[in-house]
Amino acid sequence: MSLPTPATVPLSRLHQIFAQWVVHRPDAPALSDGMRTLTYADLDRAVKGTADRLRALGVRPGDRVVLVAENCVALCVSVLAVSTLDAWSATVNARVSTREIATFLDHSGARRALYFDQVSPEAGTHADHAGAVSQDFPLIGSVRIGPLVETDPEPVYSAAEDQVAALVYTSGTTGAAKAVMLTHRNLMFVAENSLRMRRLVPEDVVYGVLPLSHVYGISSLLSATLLSGAHLILAPRFRVEDMACSLAEDAVSVLHGVPAMYARLVDWAERQPEAFRTPALRVAQAGGSPLTASVKAGFERLFGIPLQNGYGMTETSPSICQTRLDAPRSDCSVGPPIPGIEVMLHDATTPEGAGPEESVGELCVRGPNVMKGYYRSEEATRSAFLRDGWLRTGDLARIAGDGAVTIVGRAKEMIIRSGFNVYPVEVEQALNAYPDVIQSAVVGREIDGNEEVIAFIEAVDGDTISMDALNAHLRENLSPYKVPSRIVVVPHLPAAPTGKILKGELRRLASDLNAPE
């Protein structure tokens, strides 16, 4: 008997993505997290039971439900159960502050908040603060439930492209955090793309450490894996030893991570080659921050497979571009746009004497992946779009003749030094190519009507790095105006739970360098 393909199954809601596998692979593992494993039949019962429990707790269609958690089976079940009720889930990472949790609860107008303290001590702390009480849920154990709040439900729409499935709060690195409204169609479109582009099959085992509080975790990890009938292994936090162990012992075939994770995995494998095994790995996907040539080359040398690259943003659910399995790249391009969407460069400029492939402009995108808008912020929504549905990404890019996109930096992060444009990514690529640098981040600092380039680096052996040799390397590989005025060694670059470098914090650190000691 041949199994039905996702393309032949009409879906209008996120929780329907695994329905075919309940029939065709009921005893196959769907989700596991170290505490429990659910088969596809178990998952079906757990989602229905959790939906019944939430309904009894007063959750109605159009309500918002905040889920304070780290990656675990219970969180995945709850996201799908909220979809069953036509409510909106808003997953937030338990490691954010109590103040931020309160802001999310207030802004979303959440009917209920759920706290998953089985996997996250921080979730327990937030639950204590909220006066949440424990309740047992079918097949997923105890969850802390916050008080019922009188709030107005949002309208419910039958069409998948109109009905919101999830609120995803952005990191707020450029100001106050915004709540991105993603529809069921947004998330399922990206899940379908991920399935096809990474050729996911029921036999795959996917390692899921990227947080479900970020849209990548919801669409490309959870939804794509369940849509394919594969097995998702959930990890609440990144520990390189845990990832290496799972690669060796759990037959992980598909790995997702940010470049910083891959850099640490390569470093671990080089230090412990006797423990390094990847018997089943066939796809490794990077995203979330710029991939550097040194990380890509180091991974491919050790693992023997291409390190795929991609690019997206919360507002696009998140995928915009991805490299192709059948056309591996030697550069760090993020690849062509995913099928079914359009991209263009807005206000592009071409350096004098250069060809069209050297034009740089703000990347804009439109298609089924683009958000419905920002919740309770019509003005921010309007400013995010050009005419005719084009979403502004805020990222500067070049588009090659073969359609491959190269991200050169954030429009707001571009450094203008003595009248010359400096794109931080270009400087970071040069820094990361130096053998003693694990990863780097570059920001601008204003000085006397000009800007200077400040670099922060993580060194392989802590503070032991020759700055003279590093600067000589940079002078060989960068134009003089791109060479950093100052290089600061830090133990770890500040990062969000997704692994994304928090450049706002680095800009504050750079500003403090001016302060007298």
C-alpha positions in Angstrom: 0.0 0.0 0.0 1.4 3.4 -0.9 1.0 6.1 1.6 -0.8 9.4 0.7 1.5 12.4 0.2 0.9 15.6 2.0 0.0 17.4 -1.2 -3.1 15.2 -1.6 -4.5 15.8 1.8 -6.5 19.1 2.2 -5.6 20.8 5.4 -7.1 23.9 6.9 -5.7 23.8 10.5 -2.3 23.1 12.0 -3.5 20.2 14.1 -4.5 18.2 11.0 -0.9 17.8 9.8 -0.4 14.4 11.3 -3.8 12.9 10.8 -2.8 10.6 7.9 0.0 9.0 10.0 -2.5 8.1 12.8 -4.1 5.8 10.2 -1.0 4.6 8.4 1.7 4.6 11.1 -0.1 4.6 14.4 2.7 2.8 16.3 5.6 4.8 14.9 7.2 7.3 17.2 6.1 10.9 16.6 7.6 13.0 19.5 10.1 12.3 22.3 11.9 14.4 24.9 13.7 12.2 27.3 10.8 12.0 29.7 8.2 10.4 27.3 7.7 9.2 23.8 4.4 9.5 22.0 3.5 7.4 18.9 1.2 8.9 16.3 -1.8 7.2 17.9 -0.7 8.5 21.3 -0.3 12.0 19.9 -3.8 11.9 18.5 -5.2 10.9 21.9 -3.1 13.4 23.7 -4.1 16.3 21.5 -7.8 15.5 21.7 -7.6 15.0 25.5 -5.7 18.2 26.0 -8.1 20.1 23.9 -11.0 18.8 26.0 -9.2 19.8 29.2 -8.5 23.3 27.9 -12.1 23.7 26.7 -13.2 22.7 30.3 -10.8 25.4 31.6 -12.7 28.1 29.7 -10.6 28.4 26.5 -12.8 29.4 23.6 -12.4 29.9 19.8 -10.5 33.1 19.2 -8.9 33.2 22.7 -5.2 33.6 23.1 -3.3 31.0 25.2 0.2 31.8 26.4 2.5 28.7 26.8 5.6 29.4 29.0 7.9 26.6 28.2 11.0 25.1 26.7 11.0 22.3 24.1 9.1 19.3 25.3 6.4 16.8 24.2 3.8 18.5 26.4 4.4 21.8 24.7 4.0 20.4 21.2 0.7 18.7 22.2 -0.6 21.9 23.7 0.2 23.9 20.5 -1.8 21.4 18.5 -4.6 21.3 21.1 -5.0 25.1 21.0 -5.3 24.8 17.2 -8.1 22.2 17.7 -10.0 24.8 19.6 -9.5 27.6 17.0 -7.7 29.6 19.7 -4.3 31.2 19.2 -1.1 29.8 20.8 1.6 32.2 22.0 4.7 30.2 23.0 7.3 32.2 25.0 10.6 30.9 26.2 10.6 30.3 30.0 14.0 31.9 30.3 12.8 35.4 29.7 12.2 37.7 32.6 9.0 37.8 34.7 8.5 41.4 33.5 8.6 40.2 29.8 6.1 37.4 30.6 3.8 39.9 32.2 4.1 42.1 29.1 3.2 39.2 26.8 0.2 38.2 28.9 -1.1 41.8 29.0 -0.5 42.5 25.3 -2.0 39.3 24.0 -5.0 39.5 26.3 -4.5 35.8 27.1 -7.4 33.8 28.4 -5.1 31.3 30.1 -1.4 30.8 30.6 0.2 27.3 30.8 3.5 26.8 32.6 5.6 23.7 31.7 7.7 23.2 34.8 8.4 19.5 34.2 11.1 20.5 31.8 11.9 24.1 32.8 12.6 25.3 36.4 12.2 28.9 35.1 8.6 28.0 34.0 8.0 26.8 37.6 9.2 30.2 38.9 6.9 32.1 36.6 4.0 29.7 37.6 4.7 30.5 41.3 4.6 34.2 40.6 1.3 33.8 38.7 -0.3 31.6 41.3 -0.7 28.8 38.8 -1.9 25.4 39.9 -1.0 21.9 38.7 -3.3 19.8 36.7 -2.7 16.4 35.0 -3.2 16.2 31.3 -3.7 12.9 29.3 -0.4 11.3 28.3 1.7 14.5 28.9 1.6 14.7 32.7 1.4 17.8 34.9 1.0 21.3 33.6 0.7 24.5 35.8 -2.5 26.5 34.8 -2.7 30.2 35.4 -5.9 32.0 36.4 -8.8 32.5 34.0 -8.9 36.0 32.6 -11.9 37.8 31.3 -11.0 38.8 27.8 -12.7 39.2 24.4 -12.1 36.4 21.8 -11.0 37.4 18.3 -13.1 36.6 15.3 -12.8 33.0 13.9 -12.5 32.4 10.1 -12.9 29.1 8.3 -10.2 29.9 5.7 -6.7 28.8 6.7 -5.2 32.0 5.2 -7.4 34.1 7.5 -7.4 32.3 10.8 -4.5 33.1 13.1 -2.8 30.0 14.5 0.0 31.5 16.5 1.3 34.8 18.0 5.1 34.9 17.9 6.8 37.6 19.8 9.9 39.0 18.2 13.1 39.5 20.1 12.7 43.3 20.2 16.3 43.9 19.4 15.4 47.2 17.6 12.8 48.3 20.1 9.7 47.0 21.9 8.8 43.4 21.0 6.0 42.9 18.5 3.5 40.1 18.2 3.5 38.6 14.7 0.2 37.0 13.7 0.8 33.8 11.7 -2.1 32.0 10.1 -2.6 28.3 9.7 -1.8 28.7 6.0 1.4 30.6 6.8 2.7 27.8 9.0 1.6 24.9 6.8 3.0 26.5 3.6 6.4 26.6 5.2 6.0 23.1 6.6 5.2 21.7 3.2 8.2 23.5 1.7 10.5 22.2 4.4 9.2 18.7 3.8 9.8 18.8 0.0 13.1 20.7 0.0 14.7 18.5 2.7 13.0 15.4 1.3 11.7 14.3 4.6 10.3 10.8 4.8 8.7 8.7 7.7 12.0 7.0 8.4 13.7 10.3 9.3 14.7 11.3 12.9 14.9 15.0 13.4 16.8 16.7 16.2 14.8 19.6 17.6 16.8 22.0 19.9 15.8 25.3 18.2 13.0 26.6 20.4 9.4 26.3 19.7 9.0 29.8 21.0 10.4 30.8 17.7 8.5 30.3 14.5 11.2 28.1 13.0 10.5 25.6 15.8 6.8 25.6 15.0 6.9 25.4 11.3 10.1 23.8 10.1 10.7 21.5 13.1 7.3 20.5 14.6 5.0 20.9 11.7 7.3 19.7 8.9 8.3 16.6 10.9 4.8 15.6 11.8 3.6 16.3 8.2 6.2 13.8 7.0 5.4 11.1 9.5 9.0 11.3 10.9 10.2 11.3 14.5 11.1 14.6 16.3 13.5 14.4 19.3 13.1 17.5 21.4 15.8 19.1 23.5 15.0 21.9 25.8 18.4 23.6 25.6 21.5 23.3 23.5 24.3 21.3 25.0 26.9 20.2 22.5 27.4 16.9 24.3 23.7 16.1 24.1 23.6 16.9 20.4 26.7 14.7 19.7 25.2 11.9 21.7 21.9 12.0 19.9 23.7 12.1 16.5 25.6 8.9 17.5 22.9 7.0 19.4 19.5 8.0 18.1 20.1 7.7 14.3 19.4 11.4 13.8 19.1 12.0 10.1 18.1 15.7 9.9 19.8 18.3 12.0 18.7 22.0 12.4 20.8 24.6 14.1 22.2 28.1 14.1 25.8 28.6 12.9 27.0 29.1 16.5 25.8 25.6 17.4 27.6 24.1 14.4 30.8 25.9 15.4 30.7 24.4 18.8 29.8 21.0 17.4 32.8 21.1 15.1 35.0 22.2 18.0 33.7 19.3 20.1 34.2 16.8 17.3 37.8 17.9 16.8 38.6 17.6 20.5 37.0 14.2 20.9 37.3 12.4 17.6 36.9 9.0 19.2 33.4 9.8 20.3 32.3 11.4 17.1 29.8 9.4 15.1 27.0 10.3 12.7 25.8 7.0 11.3 22.5 8.4 9.8 22.9 12.1 9.3 22.0 13.1 5.7 20.8 16.8 6.1 22.2 19.6 8.2 20.5 22.9 8.0 21.8 26.3 9.2 19.8 29.5 9.7 19.0 32.2 12.2 22.2 34.2 11.7 24.9 34.5 9.0 26.8 31.4 8.1 30.5 31.9 7.8 32.9 30.2 5.4 35.0 28.8 8.2 32.1 27.1 10.0 30.8 25.7 6.7 34.2 24.4 5.7 34.9 22.9 9.1 31.5 21.2 9.3 31.8 19.7 5.8 35.3 18.5 6.3 34.3 16.6 9.5 30.8 15.5 8.6 31.2 14.7 4.9 27.9 16.4 3.8 27.1 19.9 2.8 26.0 22.3 5.4 22.8 23.8 3.9 22.0 27.4 4.5 18.8 29.4 4.8 17.3 32.8 5.6 14.0 34.0 6.9 12.3 36.1 9.6 9.5 35.7 12.0 7.2 37.7 9.7 7.6 35.1 6.9 6.9 32.0 9.0 10.1 32.1 8.7 11.5 30.8 5.4 12.4 33.0 2.5 15.5 31.4 0.9 17.1 28.0 1.2 20.0 26.2 -0.6 19.0 23.1 -2.5 20.0 19.6 -1.7 20.7 18.8 -5.3 22.8 21.9 -5.9 25.1 22.3 -2.9 27.0 25.6 -2.8 30.6 26.4 -2.0 29.8 29.9 -0.8 27.7 31.2 2.1 24.7 32.4 0.0 21.3 31.6 1.5 20.2 30.2 -1.8 17.3 31.0 -4.1 13.8 31.9 -2.7 11.7 28.9 -1.6 9.1 27.8 -4.2 5.9 29.7 -4.3 7.1 33.2 -3.2 8.6 36.3 -4.8 11.5 38.5 -3.8 12.8 41.8 -5.1 15.3 44.5 -4.1 13.9 47.8 -3.0 15.9 51.0 -3.6 18.8 49.0 -5.0 22.1 50.8 -5.7 24.9 49.6 -7.9 28.5 50.6 -7.3 30.1 52.6 -10.1 31.4 50.3 -12.8 29.8 47.2 -11.3 27.3 44.8 -12.9 23.7 44.2 -11.8 24.7 41.3 -9.6 26.6 43.8 -7.4 23.4 45.8 -6.8 22.5 46.0 -3.1 19.0 46.8 -1.9 16.5 46.0 0.8 15.1 42.5 0.3 11.3 42.4 0.0 9.1 39.4 -0.2 5.5 38.4 -0.8 3.7 35.1 -0.8 1.8 32.6 1.3 4.5 32.7 4.0 3.9 36.4 4.8 2.3 37.3 8.1 -1.2 38.6 8.6 0.3 41.5 10.5 1.3 42.7 14.0 -1.3 42.1 16.7 -2.8 45.3 18.0 -0.5 47.4 16.0 -2.0 48.7 12.7 0.7 51.4 12.3 3.6 48.9 12.6 1.8 46.6 10.1 1.4 49.4 7.6 5.0 50.5 7.9 6.2 46.9 7.3 4.7 46.7 3.8 5.2 48.4 0.5 2.4 48.5 -2.0 1.0 45.3 -3.5 1.7 43.2 -0.5 5.5 43.4 -0.5 6.9 42.9 3.0 10.1 44.8 3.9 12.6 42.6 5.6 15.0 45.3 6.7 17.9 43.3 5.3 20.2 44.4 2.6 20.9 41.8 -0.1 22.4 41.0 -3.5 20.8 38.6 -6.0 23.0 36.7 -8.3 22.2 35.7 -11.9 21.2 32.2 -10.8 18.7 33.7 -8.3 20.8 33.0 -5.2 20.5 35.6 -2.5 23.4 36.9 -0.4 22.5 38.8 2.7 25.0 41.6 3.4 23.5 43.0 6.6 20.7 44.8 8.3 19.8 48.1 6.7 20.0 49.7 10.2 23.3 47.9 11.0 25.2 49.2 8.0 28.2 51.2 9.1 29.2 54.3 7.2 32.9 54.9 7.8 34.4 58.0 6.2 31.8 57.9 3.6 32.2 54.2 2.7 29.6 51.5 3.4 30.8 48.7 5.7 28.5 45.6 5.9 29.2 43.8 9.2 28.7 40.4 7.7 31.7 40.9 5.4 33.9 41.8 8.3 32.6 38.9 10.3 33.4 36.5 7.5 37.0 37.6 7.5 37.2 37.4 11.3 35.7 33.9 11.4 38.1 32.7 8.8 40.9 33.1 11.3 41.7 29.8 12.9 41.7 31.0 16.5 38.3 32.7 16.2 35.1 30.7 17.0 32.6 33.3 16.1 32.4 37.1 15.9 30.0 40.0 15.7 30.6 43.5 14.3 28.8 46.7 15.2 29.3 50.4 14.5 30.1 53.1 17.1 29.6 56.8 16.5 32.7 59.0 17.0 33.1 62.7 16.1 30.6 62.7 13.2 31.9 59.4 11.9 31.5 55.7 12.6 34.1 53.2 13.5 34.0 49.4 13.2 34.1 47.5 16.5 34.4 43.7 16.6 33.6 41.3 19.4 35.1 37.8 19.1 35.0 34.4 20.9 38.5 33.0 20.8 39.3 29.2 20.7 41.5 29.4 23.8 39.9 32.2 25.7 42.0 35.3 25.9 45.0 33.6 24.2 45.0 35.1 20.8 47.6 37.1 18.9 46.0 40.4 18.0 48.9 41.4 15.8 48.5 38.2 13.8 44.7 38.6 13.6 45.0 42.3 12.5 47.5 41.2 9.8 45.1 38.6 8.6 42.3 41.2 8.4 44.5 43.7 6.5 45.2 41.0 3.9 41.5 40.2 3.4 39.7 43.5 3.9 39.9 47.1 2.5 41.5 49.4 5.1 38.3 51.2 5.9 36.7 47.8 6.8 39.3 46.7 9.3 38.0 47.1 12.9 39.3 49.9 15.0 39.1 47.7 18.0 38.7 44.0 18.6 37.3 42.9 22.0 37.6 39.3 23.2 34.6 38.1 25.2 33.9 34.6 26.8 30.6 34.3 24.9 28.7 36.6 22.6 25.3 37.5 24.0 22.6 35.5 22.3 18.9 34.9 22.4 17.6 31.4 23.1 17.5 30.8 19.3 21.2 31.4 19.2 20.8 34.7 17.4 23.5 37.2 18.4 22.0 40.2 20.3 23.7 43.1 18.5 21.8 45.6 20.5 23.7 44.5 23.6 27.0 44.6 21.7 26.2 48.2 20.6 25.8 49.1 24.2 29.0 47.5 25.1 30.8 49.3 22.2 29.4 52.6 23.5 30.7 51.9 27.0 34.2 51.5 25.6 34.3 55.3 25.4 33.8 55.5 29.2 36.9 56.4 31.2 38.3 53.5 33.2 
